[in-house]
């Protein structure tokens, strides 16, 4: 019987190679076909310069020119020239594939740094759909949006480093304490342990929840839970924060507290 050169070492090497290959394939397939939620990348995204090095300054110059052109074409109120745009939505269209429902129809709109802008409309007007597109939950059918000068279609990973979101319903874990929630979201934003410690203290002071730091969120009142959810959107120094009905379902006192919190953060105090 001839000697078999196959050894345990060879098997282990093959297992490592297969694991690496499957990991790369999973990452690529999820990038191109993210499923129901997420913005798909083109199949050739690995071969684009923008994926590896980001968009250049030329694209940002075009963005400024497009903003002025759209302002002259469709805006009733003149765009503030002295303010830097935090979010600029350009001819955004969203058609849901099931039933071909038109949710957003050619929306062009600008939001500016240092301002709190309310997005108003009746039920079914497309407010939540627009916010879902801005946060990368749904891809736009056509058009795009720029957040801090970055295109949501190709630079969403970079955008999320400075983007905070508070959905309509509280995203809190009943078994975690207030302090643990802040730690969890701060670490998701990539803050170091030292930065997390100062972030926890600052958020607790801002929300007035110092005395509740070790309490589980399930024991908090509805107003406290909502205030914590809003504050978590600002963790990590978020420069653009999207809030979906931040004061819905809370009493007038808690609503006033949330407004004061937003005004405090608008001044750059976080």
N, C-alpha and C positions, 0 to 999 in steps of 0.2 A: 504494500500500500504506500502510495507516494505521500510525502509530508505535505501537510496543509499549511500554507503561509499565513492564513487568516488567524489573527490573534485578538485577545481582549483589547489591546491598545488600538488596533484598527477599528474595532467595533465602537469604541468610545469616541474616536475621532470622527467616524461617520455619523454618530448620534449628534455630536456637536455641530457638524456641518449641516445636517438635516434641520436641527433646531434653528440655526441661523438663517437657512434658506426659507423655512416656513415663516419665521418672524418677518423677514423682508417682504415676502409675498403678502402676508396679512396686512402689513403697514401700507403697501402699495394699493392693494384692493380696497381697503377701507378709505384711502385717500380719493380714489377714483369713483368708488361706489359706496358712499357713506351710509346709505339706507334712507329711512324716512326723514331723519334729522341730520343737518349738516350741509355744507356747500361742497359739491364735488369738484375736484381738480381735473383738468384735461389729462388725457392718458399720457401725453408727452411732457408733463410738468417737470420731470427729472432733467429734461434737456433744455429747460429755459433758464436764462441768466437771472431772471427776476426771482426764481425760487431759491437760488443759492446766495444771491447778493442783494435781494430786495429791489424795489423800484427805484430808479434814479431820480435826480432832481428835476429832470426835464418833464417827467410826468406830473410832478407837483406844480410846475409852472403852468402846464396845460390845465390843471385843475382850477387854478386861480382865474385863468382866462375863461373857462367854461362857466365858472360861478358868475362872472360879470355879464357874460352873454345871456345866460338864463335869467339873470336879474332884470336886464333890460327888456327881455321878451315877455316874461310872465308875471313878475312880481308887482304887486300893487304898492307895497311899502318898499322904499329904497333900502337896499342892504347896507348895514353899518360898515363903512370902509375902515374905521379905526379898530375894529374888533377882529380877532383871529377866529376863523371857523373851526369849531370842534367837530361838527358833523355836517356833511353836505350830501344831500340826497339828489341824485341826478336822473330824471326821467325814469323813475322806478316803476316797474310793472310786475305784478304777480298774478298768475292764473293757476288755480289749483287744477291738477290733471283730472280729478274725479268730478265729473259734471261740468268741467270747463268754466268754473266760477271765477269771475274777475274780482279779485279782492283789492288790488291796488292798481290805479290807472294813471300812469305817467306822472307820478308825484315828483316834484322838484322843490326842495326846501332846504334851508340852512339853519343850523343852530350854532350859537357862538359861545366862546369861552367866557366864563364869569357871569353867565346868565342862566336863569331857570326858565325853561320854555315849556309851556303846557301844550300837549297835543290833544286837541278836542275833536269830537265827532260823535255821531249817533252810533248805536249798536250796529255792527256789520259794516262800518265805514272803512275798516282796514287798519285801525290803530295798532291792535295787537299783532297783526300780520307784519306791519312795517317794523315794529320793534323786534319781532322774531327774526326778520331778515337782517336787521342791524347787528343782532347778537350772534348770527351765524346758525340759527336754528333751521331756517328754511333758505334755499337759494332763490335769488330773484329770477323771474322769467326773462326779463330784459332790464336794461339800465343798471345802475350800481349806486353805491354810497361810499363816501370817504370819511373815515374816522381818524382824526388827528393827521389828515393828509394821506392815509393809507387806504387802499382799495379793499373792500370786504371780500371781493372775489378771489384775491390772490395773496393777501397779507393778513388773514384773520388771526393767525397765531401771534403775530406781532401786536395786533390790535388788542388782543385779550390781555396783554400785559398792563394796559392802562385803561381797561374797560371794566366797569362795575355794573351789575344787574340786580334789580330787586323785582321778582315776578309778582303777579297779582296775589298769589297765595304764599304764605310764609314757607320758606325752605329751611326748616329747623328739625333737628333730631331730638326726639323727646328724652332720650337717655343721656344726652350730653349736657354739660353745664354751660352757662353763659361764657365763661372763660375758655372752655374747650372749643366752643364754636368759633370764637375769634382766632384762637390758635390754629384751628383746622383751615379756615379760609385764608389766613395769612400765609400759611405754609403752601397752600395751593397757588398763591400768587408769587411764590419763590422767595419770600423773606427769610433771612437768617434767624437763628434762635435769639440772638440779641435784639434784632429788629422786632421780632414777634413780641418779646417782653414789653418793649415800649409801646408797641401797637395795642396790646391788650389794655395797658393802663390808660392810654389815650381814649380808646373807644369806651371803656367803662366810665370815664369821667364825662365824656361828651353825652352819653346816653343817660347818665344819672343812675347807673346800675352797679355802682361799686359794692353796695350792700347785697347784691344778688349774684356776685361773681361765681360763687360755688353752688348756686341753685340750678337745678335742671330746668330747661326751658318749658317743660310741661307744667311747671308750677307757677309760671309767670302769667300775669294778666294779659288779655288780648292786646291792650295798648303797648305793654312792655315788649311783647313778642314782635309786634309790628315795628316798633322803634329799633329793636335789635336787628331785624331783617334789613331795614333801610341802612343802618350804620354798617352792616357787613358788606354792603355794596361799595363802600368807600375804603375798605381795608386794602392796604398795599398802595395807597396814594393814587387811586383811580382818578384819571383826568376827565373821563367822560362816564357819566352814570345814567343809566336808563331805569326809570322807576315806573312800574305799571300799577296805577291806582294805589299809591303808597299810603293814603289815609282812608282807604275803603274799610268800612266795618268797625271803625274805632270811635270812641266817644269824643266830644269836643275838646276836653282837656288833653287827651292823648294826641289828637289832631294838631292842636297848637304846639305841643312838644315836638312833633315830627317836623312841622314847619320851621320852628326855631332851629332844629338840628340841620335842616337843609340850608337855611340862611347862614348858619355858622360855617358849614363846609364850603358854601359858595365864596366866602371871603378868603378861602385858601388857608383855613386854620387847621387843616388836617394834612 
